[in-house]
Amino acid sequence: MAIEEIIATTIFDKDIKALRKKHTPLAPLWDAVDAIVADDKNLLSSKYKDHALTGQWTGFRELHIKGDWLLVYRIDGNGLTLVLTRTSTHDVLYSARTTGKDIDAYRRDEGHTISKH
């Protein structure tokens, strides 16, 4: 897999804004993104516990950045585009308030291209 483009969804941008407001260092997030882009399967598996999601989240993957801090993403375009979908805690991402409509909206959100930080 050779990622050519990284897309951030609108809700991912909001998640980043919330993290910045809490003064959360973002370097661990970008380290995880680098591991995805590098397709470092060993690091993704051992350090980040990367795995495919199921149920209404089918098509997305999740990894653990640090503790309960998660990144939900998907790979589109024949493996060429990394779509950063959400980053937050289990409680926020998988609460009863997150509906199938929300997840469908995440799939449709075309987002915007970001540089490889």
DOTOR-423735 format. One record per residue: x, y, z of N, C-alpha, C in turn; residue number from 1; residue in one letter. Coordinates in steps of 0.2 Angstrom, whole numbers, plus 5000, padded with zeros to 4 digits. Atoms other than C-alpha are relative to their C-alpha. Example, Ala and Ser with C-alpha at 12.3 -4.5 7.8 and 13.67 -1.06 7.14 Angstrom:
2
> 5004; 4994; 5000; 5062; 4978; 5039; 5004; 5006; 5000; 1; A
> 4996; 4994; 4999; 5068; 4995; 5036; 4996; 5005; 5003; 2; S
END
This chain:
117
> 5004; 4994; 5000; 5000; 5000; 5000; 5004; 5006; 5000; 1; M
> 4996; 4994; 5001; 5007; 5017; 4995; 4995; 5006; 5001; 2; A
> 5005; 4994; 4999; 4996; 5031; 5003; 5003; 5006; 4996; 3; I
> 4999; 4994; 5004; 4996; 5046; 4991; 4997; 5006; 5002; 4; E
> 5004; 4994; 4997; 4984; 5057; 5000; 4997; 4998; 5007; 5; E
> 5003; 5000; 4993; 4978; 5060; 5018; 4994; 5005; 5000; 6; I
> 5006; 4996; 5000; 4960; 5066; 5020; 4998; 5001; 5007; 7; I
> 5002; 5000; 4994; 4954; 5073; 5036; 4992; 5002; 5000; 8; A
> 5007; 4999; 5000; 4935; 5073; 5039; 4998; 5006; 5004; 9; T
> 5002; 4994; 4996; 4925; 5088; 5046; 5000; 4998; 5007; 10; T
> 5000; 5001; 4993; 4922; 5079; 5062; 5007; 4998; 5003; 11; I
> 4993; 5001; 4998; 4941; 5074; 5063; 5002; 5007; 5002; 12; F
> 4997; 4994; 4999; 4945; 5092; 5062; 4997; 5003; 5007; 13; D
> 5004; 4998; 4993; 4932; 5095; 5077; 5004; 4997; 5006; 14; K
> 4996; 5004; 4995; 4941; 5081; 5087; 5006; 5003; 5001; 15; D
> 4993; 4997; 4999; 4958; 5089; 5084; 4999; 5007; 5004; 16; I
> 5001; 4994; 4997; 4951; 5106; 5089; 4999; 4999; 5008; 17; K
> 5001; 5002; 4993; 4945; 5098; 5106; 5006; 4998; 5003; 18; A
> 4994; 5002; 4997; 4961; 5090; 5109; 5005; 5006; 5001; 19; L
> 4995; 4994; 4999; 4971; 5107; 5106; 4997; 5004; 5006; 20; R
> 5003; 4996; 4995; 4959; 5115; 5118; 5002; 4998; 5007; 21; K
> 4997; 5003; 4994; 4964; 5103; 5131; 5007; 4999; 5001; 22; K
> 4993; 4999; 5000; 4982; 5106; 5127; 5003; 4993; 4999; 23; H
> 4998; 5007; 5001; 4984; 5087; 5122; 5006; 5001; 4994; 24; T
> 4995; 5000; 5005; 5001; 5085; 5113; 4997; 4995; 4994; 25; P
> 5002; 5004; 5006; 4997; 5079; 5095; 5005; 4995; 4997; 26; L
> 4994; 5004; 5003; 5014; 5071; 5091; 4998; 4992; 5000; 27; A
> 5001; 5008; 5001; 5008; 5053; 5096; 4994; 4999; 4995; 28; P
> 5005; 5001; 5006; 4993; 5055; 5084; 5004; 5000; 4994; 29; L
> 4997; 5000; 5006; 5004; 5060; 5070; 5005; 4994; 4999; 30; W
> 4996; 5006; 5000; 5016; 5046; 5075; 4996; 4994; 4997; 31; D
> 5004; 5006; 5003; 5002; 5033; 5072; 4998; 5001; 4993; 32; A
> 5002; 4999; 5007; 4997; 5041; 5056; 5006; 4999; 4996; 33; V
> 4994; 5002; 5004; 5015; 5039; 5050; 5001; 4993; 4999; 34; D
> 5000; 5007; 5000; 5014; 5021; 5055; 4996; 4997; 4994; 35; A
> 5005; 5002; 5005; 4999; 5019; 5044; 5002; 5001; 4993; 36; I
> 4997; 4998; 5007; 5007; 5028; 5029; 5006; 4996; 4998; 37; V
> 4994; 5004; 5001; 5023; 5018; 5031; 4997; 4992; 4999; 38; A
> 5002; 5007; 5000; 5012; 5002; 5032; 5004; 4996; 5004; 39; D
> 4996; 5004; 4995; 5022; 4996; 5047; 4995; 4996; 5004; 40; D
> 5005; 5005; 4997; 5011; 4981; 5051; 5002; 4998; 5007; 41; K
> 4997; 5002; 4994; 5022; 4976; 5065; 4998; 5005; 5006; 42; N
> 5001; 4994; 4995; 5021; 4993; 5074; 4993; 5001; 5001; 43; L
> 5007; 4999; 4999; 5003; 4995; 5070; 4996; 4995; 5005; 44; L
> 5003; 5006; 4996; 4999; 4978; 5078; 5002; 5000; 5007; 45; S
> 4998; 5001; 4993; 5010; 4978; 5093; 4999; 5006; 5004; 46; S
> 5001; 4994; 4996; 5010; 4996; 5098; 4993; 5003; 5000; 47; K
> 5006; 4996; 5001; 4994; 5003; 5092; 4994; 4995; 5000; 48; Y
> 5006; 5005; 5000; 4983; 4987; 5092; 4995; 5001; 4995; 49; K
> 5005; 4999; 5006; 4976; 4991; 5075; 4996; 4994; 4998; 50; D
> 5005; 5006; 5002; 4961; 4981; 5070; 4994; 5003; 4996; 51; H
> 5006; 4999; 5004; 4946; 4981; 5058; 4994; 5001; 5005; 52; A
> 5006; 4999; 4996; 4930; 4987; 5065; 4994; 4996; 4997; 53; L
> 5005; 5004; 5002; 4914; 4977; 5063; 4993; 5003; 5001; 54; T
> 5007; 4997; 4999; 4895; 4980; 5063; 4999; 5006; 4995; 55; G
> 5002; 4994; 5004; 4889; 4997; 5057; 5007; 5004; 4999; 56; Q
> 4993; 4997; 5001; 4908; 5002; 5058; 5004; 4996; 4994; 57; W
> 4996; 5004; 5005; 4913; 4989; 5044; 5003; 5005; 4995; 58; T
> 4997; 4996; 5005; 4925; 4997; 5032; 5005; 5005; 5004; 59; G
> 4995; 4996; 4996; 4934; 5007; 5046; 5005; 4996; 5004; 60; F
> 4995; 5003; 4996; 4949; 5003; 5056; 5001; 5004; 5006; 61; R
> 4999; 4996; 4994; 4954; 5008; 5074; 5007; 4998; 5003; 62; E
> 4994; 5001; 4996; 4970; 5010; 5083; 5000; 5004; 5006; 63; L
> 4999; 4996; 4993; 4975; 5015; 5101; 5006; 5004; 5000; 64; H
> 4994; 4995; 5000; 4986; 5030; 5101; 5004; 5000; 5006; 65; I
> 4997; 5000; 4994; 4989; 5030; 5119; 4994; 4999; 5005; 66; K
> 5005; 5001; 4995; 4978; 5023; 5133; 4993; 4999; 4997; 67; G
> 5007; 5000; 5003; 4960; 5026; 5129; 4999; 5005; 4994; 68; D
> 5000; 4995; 5005; 4964; 5039; 5115; 5001; 4995; 4993; 69; W
> 5000; 5004; 5006; 4959; 5031; 5098; 5000; 5004; 4994; 70; L
> 5001; 4997; 5006; 4960; 5035; 5080; 4996; 4995; 4996; 71; L
> 5005; 5004; 5005; 4946; 5028; 5068; 5002; 5003; 4993; 72; V
> 4999; 4998; 5006; 4951; 5028; 5050; 4998; 4995; 4995; 73; Y
> 5001; 5005; 5005; 4949; 5020; 5033; 5004; 5001; 4994; 74; R
> 4995; 4999; 5006; 4959; 5017; 5017; 4995; 4999; 4994; 75; I
> 5004; 4999; 5006; 4950; 5022; 5001; 5004; 5000; 4994; 76; D
> 4997; 4999; 5006; 4954; 5023; 4983; 5005; 4994; 4998; 77; G
> 4995; 5005; 5002; 4962; 5006; 4980; 5006; 5000; 5005; 78; N
> 4995; 4999; 4996; 4973; 5009; 4995; 5004; 5006; 5000; 79; G
> 4996; 4994; 5001; 4979; 5026; 4990; 4998; 5006; 5004; 80; L
> 5003; 4995; 4996; 4969; 5037; 5002; 4999; 4998; 5007; 81; T
> 5001; 5001; 4993; 4970; 5038; 5020; 4995; 5005; 5003; 82; L
> 5005; 4996; 4997; 4954; 5045; 5028; 5000; 5000; 5007; 83; V
> 5000; 4999; 4992; 4956; 5051; 5046; 4993; 5002; 5002; 84; L
> 5008; 5000; 4999; 4938; 5049; 5052; 4999; 5003; 5007; 85; T
> 5001; 4998; 4993; 4938; 5052; 5071; 5006; 4999; 5004; 86; R
> 4995; 5002; 4995; 4950; 5053; 5086; 4997; 5003; 5006; 87; T
> 5002; 4998; 4993; 4944; 5053; 5104; 5000; 4993; 5004; 88; S
> 5000; 5006; 4995; 4940; 5040; 5118; 4994; 4996; 4998; 89; T
> 5006; 5005; 5002; 4929; 5025; 5117; 4994; 5003; 5002; 90; H
> 5006; 4997; 4998; 4916; 5034; 5127; 4997; 5004; 4995; 91; D
> 5003; 4996; 5005; 4914; 5047; 5114; 4999; 4997; 4994; 92; V
> 5001; 5003; 5007; 4916; 5037; 5098; 4995; 4995; 5000; 93; L
> 5005; 5006; 5000; 4905; 5022; 5103; 4994; 5001; 5005; 94; Y
> 5006; 4999; 4996; 4892; 5031; 5114; 4994; 4998; 4997; 95; S
> 5006; 5001; 5003; 4874; 5028; 5112; 4997; 5006; 4995; 96; A
> 5002; 4994; 5004; 4873; 5045; 5104; 5003; 5000; 4993; 97; R
> 4998; 5001; 5007; 4883; 5039; 5089; 4996; 4995; 4996; 98; T
> 5005; 5004; 5003; 4870; 5032; 5077; 5003; 4998; 4993; 99; T
> 4998; 5002; 5006; 4871; 5023; 5061; 5000; 5006; 4995; 100; G
> 5000; 4994; 5005; 4867; 5040; 5052; 5006; 5004; 5001; 101; K
> 4994; 4997; 4999; 4882; 5047; 5060; 5006; 4997; 4996; 102; D
> 4995; 5004; 5003; 4893; 5033; 5054; 4999; 5001; 4992; 103; I
> 5001; 4999; 5007; 4885; 5035; 5036; 5003; 5006; 4998; 104; D
> 4998; 4993; 5001; 4889; 5053; 5037; 5008; 5000; 5000; 105; A
> 4993; 5000; 5000; 4907; 5049; 5041; 5003; 4997; 4993; 106; Y
> 4998; 5003; 5007; 4908; 5038; 5025; 4999; 5005; 4995; 107; R
> 5001; 4995; 5006; 4901; 5052; 5014; 5004; 5006; 5001; 108; R
> 4996; 4994; 4999; 4912; 5066; 5022; 5006; 5000; 4995; 109; D
> 4994; 5000; 5004; 4924; 5070; 5008; 5006; 5003; 5003; 110; E
> 4995; 4997; 4996; 4934; 5080; 5020; 5005; 5005; 4996; 111; G
> 4995; 4996; 5004; 4950; 5090; 5014; 5007; 4997; 5001; 112; H
> 4994; 5003; 5000; 4967; 5085; 5010; 5005; 5004; 5005; 113; T
> 4995; 4997; 4996; 4981; 5088; 5023; 5006; 4998; 4998; 114; I
> 4993; 5002; 5002; 4999; 5087; 5021; 5002; 4995; 5005; 115; S
> 4997; 5005; 4996; 5009; 5073; 5029; 5003; 5003; 5006; 116; K
> 4998; 4996; 4994; 5011; 5085; 5044; 5008; 5001; 4999; 117; H
END
